[in-house]
Amino acid sequence: MYHMSKSIVLVLIITMFSCSSSEVSETDMLIREKLTAIDERIINGGLNTIIIPGEGCGGCISQITGDLISGIDTLNSNVVFTGIGDKKLLKNQLGKSVTEHSLVYFDYENILMDTRISSIYPQIVIITKNKLIIKSLYFNYWNFVFNSSRYG
C-alpha cells in the first residue's frame, strides 16, 4: 500500500510538471497575437523585438531611439514603434535609413498600446523556443539589445 501511494504521488508530480512546462501563458498569446497583427515576420523570424512607445519615459525613449539611429547598420533585432502620434514627425526624426530598414516596423493602429502589455518604457520581447519574455528597458541595457538577436 505504501509503495503504491509513492507511485501515485510520483506520477502526479511528473504530470504536473509536464503540463505546466508546455502551457503557453495568456501574456505570451497576447503578445504573439499583437505582434503578428502588425506583421507576421516579427514572430516568425525568431528575432528579439524592441517595442518603443511614443510617450512615456522621455529619457529612455530618446536614448534608445538615438542608439537605434546611430547603430542602424548593426541592427539585429526587430524594432516596433507604437503609440505614434504624428507619423510624419516620427519619420522625419528617425530618418530614411531607419524608416526603410527591413527590421523596423510601425504600429500605426497602436495595437501594442494594450494596457495588459504596454509600458512607459521601451520593452524587449525575447523570443525563446518555448515562450516569450517581455522586459522593460532602462538605461545601460542597450548593449544587450543591440548585440543579441536570436533566442535570448
C-alpha positions in Angstrom: 0.0 0.0 0.0 2.8 2.4 0.9 4.7 1.6 -2.3 1.5 2.2 -4.3 0.9 5.7 -2.8 4.5 6.7 -3.5 4.0 5.7 -7.1 0.8 7.7 -7.4 2.4 10.8 -5.9 5.4 10.4 -8.3 3.0 10.1 -11.3 1.1 13.2 -10.1 4.2 15.2 -9.7 5.5 14.2 -13.2 2.2 15.0 -14.8 2.0 18.4 -13.0 5.5 19.5 -14.3 5.0 18.2 -17.8 1.7 20.0 -18.2 3.0 23.3 -16.7 6.0 23.4 -19.0 4.0 23.0 -22.2 1.3 25.6 -21.3 1.5 29.0 -23.1 0.7 31.9 -20.8 -2.0 34.4 -21.6 0.6 37.1 -21.9 2.6 35.0 -24.4 -0.5 34.5 -26.5 -1.5 38.2 -26.3 2.0 39.4 -27.4 2.2 36.9 -30.2 -1.3 37.9 -31.4 -0.4 41.7 -31.3 3.0 41.4 -33.0 1.6 39.1 -35.6 -1.2 41.6 -36.3 1.4 44.2 -37.1 3.5 41.9 -39.3 3.9 38.1 -39.3 7.6 38.4 -39.9 8.1 39.8 -36.4 7.3 36.5 -34.7 8.2 34.1 -37.5 11.7 35.5 -37.9 12.8 34.4 -34.5 14.5 37.7 -33.6 14.1 39.6 -30.4 11.8 42.6 -30.7 12.2 46.0 -29.2 9.0 48.0 -28.6 9.4 51.7 -28.4 6.4 53.7 -27.2 5.6 57.2 -28.5 5.2 58.6 -24.9 6.5 57.7 -21.5 10.0 57.8 -20.1 11.3 60.6 -22.3 15.0 60.0 -21.5 14.7 56.2 -22.0 12.8 56.6 -25.3 15.2 59.3 -26.7 18.3 57.2 -25.6 17.2 54.0 -27.4 15.9 55.9 -30.4 19.3 57.8 -30.7 21.2 54.5 -30.3 19.0 53.0 -33.0 19.6 55.8 -35.4 23.4 55.7 -34.9 23.6 51.9 -34.9 21.1 51.1 -37.7 23.7 49.3 -39.8 24.3 46.8 -37.0 20.7 46.2 -36.0 19.9 42.6 -35.4 16.6 42.8 -33.6 13.2 43.8 -34.8 12.0 47.3 -33.7 8.4 48.3 -33.4 7.4 51.9 -32.8 3.9 52.2 -31.1 1.8 54.9 -29.6 2.6 57.0 -32.7 1.0 60.5 -32.5 2.4 62.2 -35.6 3.6 59.8 -38.4 5.3 62.4 -40.4 7.2 63.9 -37.4 8.3 60.5 -36.3 9.6 59.6 -39.8 11.4 62.9 -40.0 13.1 62.4 -36.6 14.2 58.8 -37.5 15.4 59.5 -41.0 15.1 57.4 -44.1 17.8 54.8 -43.1 15.7 53.8 -40.1 12.2 54.1 -41.5 13.1 52.0 -44.5 15.1 49.3 -42.6 13.7 45.8 -43.1 13.6 45.2 -39.3 11.8 48.4 -38.3 8.0 48.3 -38.1 5.4 50.9 -37.2 2.3 50.1 -35.2 0.1 52.9 -36.7 -3.0 51.3 -35.2 -1.5 51.3 -31.7 -2.2 47.6 -31.3 0.7 47.3 -28.7 -0.8 50.0 -26.5 -3.0 47.4 -24.8 -2.8 48.1 -21.1 -2.1 44.5 -20.3 1.3 44.6 -22.0 2.2 48.2 -22.7 4.7 50.2 -20.7 6.0 53.8 -20.4 9.5 52.3 -21.0 10.8 50.7 -24.2 10.5 47.0 -23.9 12.2 44.0 -25.4 10.3 40.8 -26.3 12.8 37.9 -26.1 11.7 35.0 -28.2 12.8 31.7 -26.9 11.9 28.3 -28.3 9.1 27.8 -25.8 7.9 31.2 -24.7 8.1 34.9 -25.0 9.7 37.0 -22.2 8.9 40.7 -22.1 11.1 43.1 -20.1 11.3 46.9 -19.8 14.4 48.5 -21.0 16.2 51.0 -18.8 19.4 53.0 -19.3 22.7 51.0 -19.9 20.7 48.0 -21.1 21.2 48.9 -24.8 24.3 46.7 -25.4 22.2 43.7 -24.7 19.5 44.9 -27.1 21.8 45.7 -30.0 24.2 42.7 -29.5 21.7 39.9 -29.1 19.2 38.8 -31.7 18.0 35.3 -31.6 16.5 33.2 -28.9 17.5 35.2 -25.8 
